[in-house]
């Protein structure tokens, strides 16, 4: 039995400082298309 698929509703972005580089970084999480992902 598998779990129902889930994704996020809209893109989410984060800005910060890289842990090892100390450089500014941007991350964006985007919703996955149906039947993709882990």
C-alpha positions in Angstrom: 0.0 0.0 0.0 1.4 3.4 -1.0 0.8 6.8 0.5 -1.2 9.4 -1.4 1.0 11.8 -3.4 1.7 15.2 -2.0 3.4 18.4 -3.2 3.6 22.0 -2.1 1.0 24.4 -3.4 3.3 27.1 -4.7 7.0 27.9 -5.1 8.8 28.8 -1.8 12.2 30.7 -1.8 14.8 31.2 0.9 17.8 33.5 1.0 20.7 33.2 3.3 24.5 32.7 3.7 26.1 29.5 2.6 27.3 27.3 5.5 30.7 26.5 4.1 31.2 29.2 1.5 30.0 32.2 3.4 28.5 33.5 0.1 24.9 34.7 -0.3 22.7 31.8 -1.6 19.1 31.5 -2.9 17.0 28.3 -2.8 13.7 27.8 -4.6 11.4 24.8 -3.9 8.9 24.4 -6.7 5.8 22.1 -6.8 6.5 18.8 -8.5 4.5 17.6 -11.5 2.2 14.6 -10.9 3.8 11.1 -10.7 7.3 12.5 -10.2 9.6 12.8 -7.2 10.8 10.4 -4.5 
